[in-house]
Amino acid sequence: MIDLLEGTLLPDPSLVVIRPFHIAPEPRDLHPTQLARARRIFHTVATLDQATCLHALDHVNADFKGRHWETRSLFLERSLKICEAIAGDCDTLSPAHLELIGAFFCLEYAYCAAAVTNPSIVAHPDQTGMRPGDLRFILSLRNVGEGHISSISFREGILTRDNTLQIWPQTSPTLAANSSGPDAHGVVTVQRPPTVPISAAVIFPVTNAQRNGLEDLRMVRFEEEGQPSAFHGTYTAYSGLEVRSELMTTSDFTDFKLQPMTGTAVDGKGMALFPRRVDGAYAMLGRYDGESHFFMQSETLLHWDKGEMIASPKFLWDLVQTGNCGSPIELDEGFLVLTHGVGAMRKYAMGALLLDKTNPRVVLGRTAEPILAPSDRGRNGYVPNVVYACGALRNGDKILLPYGVADSSVAFGLIDIPKLLDQLR
């Protein structure tokens, strides 16, 4: 039913991005000792003669040459934020002094040194040049780095008509820049720099609600009559103390709007948006009780109240809990939902539900046995005995399934749709 494909994405400590180094947690709550240290560093660099400053800056640039798309604009932008935070005078400083100040307040961060996992996938908005049967895609990944902080990155690739998987290489990753916000409602817009390919863009937490991670993005291409396609993705914002569901929206994977959601159903994980409206309203799956599938509807994408339970733990392999593994996939037969289930020894396996297309509250079928289990391809890792996905992509009578292995790496499988439907009971 599932053919395992060649290719695995692994944690890679060589992939680094430049992040702010918060010597003091500017621009708020400055502790006097930290503020004094930041001012000491600023003053030391600001009073260097030009030759000494240029020599030091040359040393920094030589040390990090080739590891990033560019550093100059990042260092300059960072120096201006520091000037603002400590009330420093930047107007009289040379560009070299500003760059060097910025370098002292930046660091390299290996954003996927610990794990790369829990992928989702959508059709690429640009299918130019594809042969009939070939499908270009964009893969999203949850990356885990120092401090167990999760971020989002992307990879582009092609599934060929002969079911060969090709994934673009990832080089010189760069953080998407915060272009606006957060506003009073916590809405943030981040932008991929125009010189950076999609496969090199990394979205890192921006707001306080996200500061410990952006987890488990579930992307879907949303179709609305009379409107251009949009890509929406629900994800979990983790503050270190609390979790809540938020929504990422983009049309072209250049500008990304990150928006908190409201309502009684959003204080949890695992929300998955349907690919279109159902009976005139937006539709969502959720697992806000921690163990069952719920169907919800709303007049807006950003407010979700509790809905109706449609499936709960039933079999031994999902007796502890069950939930979705990404947005429903529309077939002629109904909405196909890939699921996860937790059984004995906290073993995560995957199965499927089929929901009625006109009334998705009705479950037409369900797999009594897992379609994918940890023993199928590796079970050891950061969290052993787990296979988990946040989305899959249909191509003809096949479904390309990227999935996390042991919360550590990502593998790929190809689901035969007719064979899967035959397993539903």
C-alpha positions in Angstrom: 0.0 0.0 0.0 2.9 2.3 0.8 6.1 2.1 -1.2 9.1 3.6 0.6 11.1 6.0 -1.5 14.9 6.6 -1.5 16.0 9.7 0.2 16.1 10.8 3.8 16.6 14.3 5.3 18.8 14.3 8.4 19.7 16.9 11.0 22.6 19.0 9.7 24.7 21.2 12.1 26.5 22.8 9.1 23.3 24.6 8.2 23.5 27.9 10.1 21.7 31.3 10.0 22.6 34.6 11.6 20.4 35.6 14.6 20.5 38.4 17.1 22.8 37.7 20.0 20.8 39.1 23.0 23.6 40.3 25.3 20.7 42.2 26.9 17.1 41.4 26.1 16.6 44.6 24.2 14.6 46.5 23.5 12.6 45.8 26.7 13.3 44.9 30.4 17.0 45.9 30.3 18.7 44.7 33.4 21.2 47.4 34.5 24.2 45.0 34.4 23.3 43.7 30.9 22.7 47.3 29.7 26.1 48.3 31.0 27.8 45.4 29.1 26.0 46.3 25.9 27.0 49.9 26.2 30.6 48.9 27.0 30.8 46.9 23.8 29.2 49.6 21.8 31.5 52.3 23.2 34.7 50.2 22.7 33.9 49.6 19.0 32.7 53.1 18.4 36.0 54.6 19.6 38.3 52.4 17.5 40.3 54.3 14.9 39.3 53.5 11.3 42.3 51.3 10.5 41.8 49.1 13.6 38.1 48.9 12.9 38.6 47.9 9.3 41.2 45.3 10.3 38.8 43.7 12.9 35.9 43.8 10.4 38.1 42.1 7.7 38.9 39.4 10.2 35.2 38.8 11.0 34.3 38.7 7.3 37.1 36.3 6.4 36.1 34.0 9.3 32.5 33.7 8.1 33.1 34.1 4.3 31.0 31.7 2.3 28.7 30.6 5.2 26.0 33.2 4.5 24.4 34.9 1.5 25.4 38.3 2.9 26.4 39.7 6.3 26.8 43.5 5.7 23.1 44.4 5.6 22.4 42.1 8.6 25.2 43.7 10.7 24.1 47.2 9.7 20.4 46.5 10.6 21.4 44.9 13.9 23.7 47.9 14.9 20.8 50.3 14.4 18.6 48.2 16.7 21.3 48.3 19.3 21.7 52.0 19.0 18.0 52.4 19.6 18.0 50.0 22.6 20.9 51.6 24.4 20.4 55.2 23.2 23.7 55.2 21.4 24.7 57.7 18.8 25.1 56.0 15.4 24.9 59.2 13.3 28.6 59.9 13.7 29.9 56.4 13.1 31.3 55.1 9.8 29.7 52.1 8.0 32.6 49.9 9.1 32.0 50.8 12.8 28.3 50.1 12.4 29.0 46.7 10.8 31.4 45.7 13.5 29.0 46.7 16.2 26.3 44.6 14.6 28.6 41.6 14.4 29.2 41.7 18.1 25.4 41.5 18.7 24.8 38.6 16.2 25.5 34.9 16.4 25.4 31.8 14.1 22.6 29.4 15.0 22.5 25.8 13.8 18.7 25.7 13.4 18.4 22.0 12.6 21.4 20.5 14.4 19.1 18.4 16.7 16.3 17.3 14.4 14.4 17.9 11.2 11.0 16.4 11.3 7.2 16.6 10.9 6.9 17.7 7.3 4.0 19.0 5.2 3.9 19.4 1.4 2.0 21.4 -1.2 2.1 21.7 -5.0 4.6 24.4 -6.0 2.8 27.6 -7.3 5.1 27.4 -10.4 4.7 24.3 -12.5 6.4 25.8 -15.6 8.2 23.2 -17.7 6.9 20.2 -15.9 6.2 17.1 -18.1 2.7 15.6 -17.9 2.7 13.5 -14.7 5.6 15.4 -13.1 4.8 17.5 -10.0 6.9 20.2 -8.5 6.4 20.7 -4.8 7.3 22.7 -1.7 8.1 20.8 1.5 8.0 22.5 4.9 10.0 21.1 7.8 10.1 21.6 11.5 13.7 22.1 12.5 15.0 21.9 16.1 18.2 23.6 17.2 20.0 24.8 20.3 17.6 25.3 23.2 15.0 23.0 21.6 13.7 25.9 19.6 11.7 25.0 16.5 11.7 26.9 13.3 10.2 26.4 9.8 12.3 25.8 6.6 11.3 24.8 3.1 12.7 22.5 0.4 11.7 22.4 -3.3 11.6 19.3 -5.3 9.9 17.2 -8.0 8.1 13.9 -8.0 8.5 12.6 -11.5 5.9 10.6 -13.4 8.0 7.4 -12.9 7.8 8.1 -9.1 11.4 9.3 -8.7 11.9 11.9 -6.0 14.2 14.8 -6.6 14.9 17.4 -3.8 16.8 20.6 -4.4 20.0 21.1 -2.3 19.9 23.6 0.6 22.7 26.1 0.8 23.4 29.3 2.7 20.1 29.4 4.6 18.8 32.8 5.6 16.2 34.0 8.1 13.1 35.6 6.6 13.2 39.2 7.8 10.5 40.7 10.0 9.0 43.3 7.6 6.1 44.4 9.9 4.7 43.8 13.3 3.9 42.4 15.7 0.9 44.7 15.8 -1.5 45.0 18.6 -3.1 41.7 17.6 0.2 39.8 17.4 0.2 39.7 13.6 3.6 39.6 12.0 4.7 39.7 8.4 8.1 38.2 7.5 9.7 38.3 4.1 12.1 36.1 2.2 14.9 38.2 0.8 14.6 38.5 -3.0 18.1 37.0 -3.5 17.4 34.0 -1.3 15.7 30.9 -2.9 12.7 29.3 -1.2 14.9 26.3 -0.2 17.1 28.6 1.8 14.5 30.5 3.7 14.0 29.9 7.4 11.2 31.3 9.5 12.1 31.8 13.1 9.9 32.7 16.1 9.2 36.5 16.3 6.6 37.1 19.0 6.6 36.2 22.7 3.9 33.6 22.1 6.2 31.9 19.6 9.6 32.4 21.3 10.2 28.7 22.1 9.1 27.4 18.7 7.0 27.3 15.6 5.9 23.7 15.5 4.3 21.3 13.1 3.2 23.5 10.2 0.3 21.9 8.3 0.2 23.6 4.9 -2.6 23.4 2.4 -3.3 25.0 -1.0 -6.7 26.7 -0.5 -9.0 27.2 -3.4 -11.8 29.9 -3.3 -14.1 30.6 -6.2 -13.1 33.8 -7.9 -10.0 34.2 -5.8 -6.3 33.3 -6.6 -5.0 30.3 -4.7 -3.5 30.9 -1.3 -1.4 28.7 0.9 -2.5 28.5 4.5 -0.8 26.6 7.2 -1.8 26.1 10.8 1.1 25.7 13.3 1.6 25.5 17.0 3.2 28.6 18.7 5.0 27.6 21.8 6.0 30.2 24.4 7.9 27.9 26.7 4.8 27.7 29.0 1.8 27.7 26.7 0.8 26.5 23.3 -1.8 28.0 20.9 -2.6 27.6 17.2 -1.7 30.2 14.7 -2.1 30.6 10.9 0.6 31.3 8.3 -0.6 32.6 4.9 1.4 33.2 1.7 0.6 33.5 -2.0 4.1 33.1 -3.3 6.4 31.9 -0.5 8.0 35.3 -0.4 5.8 37.2 2.1 4.4 35.2 5.0 1.8 36.6 7.4 1.8 34.9 10.8 -1.5 35.5 12.7 -2.8 34.3 16.0 -6.2 32.6 16.0 -8.9 33.1 18.5 -11.8 31.0 19.9 -12.3 28.1 22.3 -10.7 25.5 20.0 -7.3 27.1 19.4 -5.5 26.5 22.8 -3.9 23.3 21.6 -2.2 21.5 18.8 -3.1 19.7 15.5 -5.5 22.0 13.7 -5.8 21.2 9.9 -7.7 23.3 7.4 -9.8 21.8 4.6 -8.6 22.8 1.1 -11.9 24.6 0.3 -15.0 25.9 2.0 -17.6 23.2 2.9 -21.3 24.3 2.6 -20.2 27.9 2.4 -18.0 28.0 5.5 -14.4 27.3 6.3 -13.8 23.9 7.8 -11.1 22.6 10.1 -10.1 19.4 11.9 -8.8 19.6 15.4 -7.8 17.6 18.5 -8.4 20.0 21.3 -9.3 17.3 23.8 -5.9 15.6 23.2 -7.3 12.4 21.9 -10.1 12.6 19.3 -10.9 14.1 15.9 -13.2 17.1 15.9 -14.9 18.9 12.9 -15.3 22.7 13.2 -16.7 25.4 10.9 -16.3 29.1 10.9 -17.1 32.2 8.9 -13.5 33.4 9.3 -10.1 31.8 9.1 -9.0 33.3 12.4 -11.7 32.3 14.9 -12.5 28.7 15.8 -14.9 27.5 18.5 -15.3 23.9 19.5 -17.1 21.6 17.1 -18.3 18.0 16.9 -16.4 14.9 17.7 -16.3 12.7 14.6 -13.8 9.9 15.5 -12.2 8.8 18.8 -9.7 6.1 19.7 -11.1 2.8 18.6 -8.4 0.2 17.9 -5.5 -1.1 19.9 -3.0 0.8 17.7 -4.7 4.2 18.4 -6.1 3.5 21.8 -4.2 6.3 23.6 -5.0 9.0 21.1 -5.7 9.7 17.5 -5.4 12.9 15.4 -4.8 14.2 11.9 -1.6 14.1 10.0 -2.4 17.1 7.8 -5.2 18.7 5.9 -7.8 16.5 4.2 -7.1 15.5 0.6 -10.1 15.7 -1.7 -10.8 12.6 -3.7 -13.9 11.7 -5.8 -14.8 9.3 -2.9 -14.6 11.9 -0.2 -12.1 13.8 2.0 -9.1 11.5 2.8 -7.5 12.3 6.2 -4.2 10.7 7.0 -4.1 10.1 10.8 -1.8 9.2 13.6 -2.6 6.8 16.5 -0.7 6.1 19.7 -0.7 2.6 21.1 1.2 0.6 23.7 4.6 1.8 24.6 3.7 5.2 23.2 4.2 3.9 19.6 3.0 6.3 17.0 1.7 4.7 13.8 -0.3 6.1 10.8 -3.7 5.3 9.4 -6.5 7.0 7.5 -10.1 8.2 7.6 -12.5 8.9 4.7 -15.0 11.7 5.3 -18.2 12.4 3.3 -17.6 15.3 0.9 -20.9 17.1 1.5 -21.0 16.4 5.3 -17.5 15.7 6.6 -19.0 15.0 10.1 -19.8 11.6 8.6 -16.9 9.0 8.6 -17.3 6.7 5.6 -14.4 4.5 6.5 -11.4 4.0 8.7 -8.3 1.8 8.6 -8.4 -0.9 11.3 -4.7 -1.5 11.1 -1.8 1.0 10.6 -0.7 1.8 7.1 2.7 2.9 8.3 4.5 2.0 11.5 7.9 2.9 13.0 9.3 -0.6 12.3 8.8 0.0 8.5 11.9 2.3 8.4 13.8 3.0 11.5 12.5 3.6 15.0 15.5 5.1 16.8 16.0 8.8 17.3 15.3 11.7 19.5 11.8 10.3 20.3 11.9 6.6 19.4 8.9 4.6 17.9 7.3 7.6 16.1 6.2 8.1 12.5 4.3 11.4 12.0 3.3 13.7 9.2 1.8 17.1 8.8 0.6 16.8 5.2 0.7 14.8 2.0 0.3 15.6 -1.7 -1.8 13.8 -4.3 -0.4 13.2 -7.8 -2.8 11.2 -9.9 -3.6 7.9 -8.2 -0.7 8.3 -5.8 -0.1 10.3 -2.6 3.4 11.5 -1.8 3.9 11.2 1.9 6.8 12.9 3.7 6.9 11.8 7.3 9.0 12.3 10.4 10.9 9.4 11.8 11.5 9.3 15.6 11.2 13.1 15.7 14.6 13.2 14.2 14.6 12.8 10.4 12.3 12.8 7.4 11.6 9.9 5.1 9.3 9.5 2.1 6.6 7.1 0.9 4.2 6.7 -1.9 0.6 5.7 -1.2 -1.5 3.8 -3.8 -4.9 5.5 -3.4 -7.1 2.6 -4.7 -5.3 0.1 -2.4 -5.7 2.4 0.6 -9.4 2.9 -0.1 -9.8 -0.9 -0.2 -8.4 -1.0 3.4 -11.1 1.4 4.8 -13.9 -0.2 6.9 
